[in-house]
Amino acid sequence: MTTGVSWVKSSYSGGEGQCVEWAPSYVTSHGVVPLRDSKRPDGPVLMVRPTAFAGLIDLARAHA
């Protein structure tokens, strides 16, 4: 489903390999935000609505 998608690491990811990635181009074409663990690129992908993703970003900023 997300094969060939360009992934972007979160700017809030830690330097110890604790990285969350998302695929902005997928959002534009499918209307959902795919999220994955950068340590497991072949692992599961969480799909969330853009409003839920925005809430996640707000939460991360509030605790940064």
C-alpha positions as CSV (number, residue, x, y, z in Angstrom):
1,M,0.0,0.0,0.0
2,T,2.8,2.5,0.8
3,T,5.4,0.9,-1.4
4,G,7.5,3.5,-3.2
5,V,6.3,6.3,-0.9
6,S,8.9,9.0,0.2
7,W,9.2,9.0,3.9
8,V,10.2,12.0,6.0
9,K,11.7,11.7,9.6
10,S,10.0,13.8,12.3
11,S,12.0,16.8,13.4
12,Y,11.1,15.8,17.0
13,S,12.7,12.3,16.7
14,G,15.5,11.6,19.1
15,G,19.1,11.0,18.1
16,E,19.1,7.5,19.6
17,G,17.2,6.0,16.7
18,Q,13.7,6.8,18.1
19,C,12.4,8.1,14.8
20,V,8.9,8.4,13.6
21,E,8.4,8.9,9.8
22,W,5.5,10.1,7.8
23,A,4.7,10.3,4.1
24,P,3.5,13.8,3.0
25,S,2.9,12.9,-0.6
26,Y,0.6,10.0,0.4
27,V,-1.6,12.4,2.4
28,T,-2.1,14.5,-0.7
29,S,-3.1,11.6,-2.9
30,H,-5.0,9.5,-0.4
31,G,-6.3,11.8,2.4
32,V,-4.7,9.8,5.3
33,V,-1.4,10.2,7.0
34,P,0.8,7.1,7.1
35,L,3.2,6.8,10.1
36,R,5.9,4.2,10.8
37,D,8.9,3.4,13.0
38,S,12.1,4.2,11.1
39,K,13.8,1.2,12.7
40,R,11.2,-1.1,11.1
41,P,10.6,0.2,7.6
42,D,9.0,-3.1,6.6
43,G,6.9,-3.2,9.8
44,P,3.4,-2.0,10.3
45,V,2.1,1.4,9.1
46,L,-0.4,3.4,11.2
47,M,-2.9,5.3,9.0
48,V,-4.5,8.3,10.7
49,R,-6.8,11.1,9.5
50,P,-5.1,14.5,9.0
51,T,-7.0,16.0,12.0
52,A,-5.6,13.2,14.3
53,F,-2.1,13.8,12.9
54,A,-2.4,17.5,13.7
55,G,-3.4,16.6,17.2
56,L,-0.4,14.4,17.6
57,I,1.9,17.2,16.4
58,D,0.3,19.6,18.9
59,L,0.8,17.1,21.7
60,A,4.5,16.6,20.7
61,R,5.1,20.3,20.6
62,A,3.5,20.8,24.0
63,H,5.8,18.1,25.5
64,A,9.0,19.1,23.7
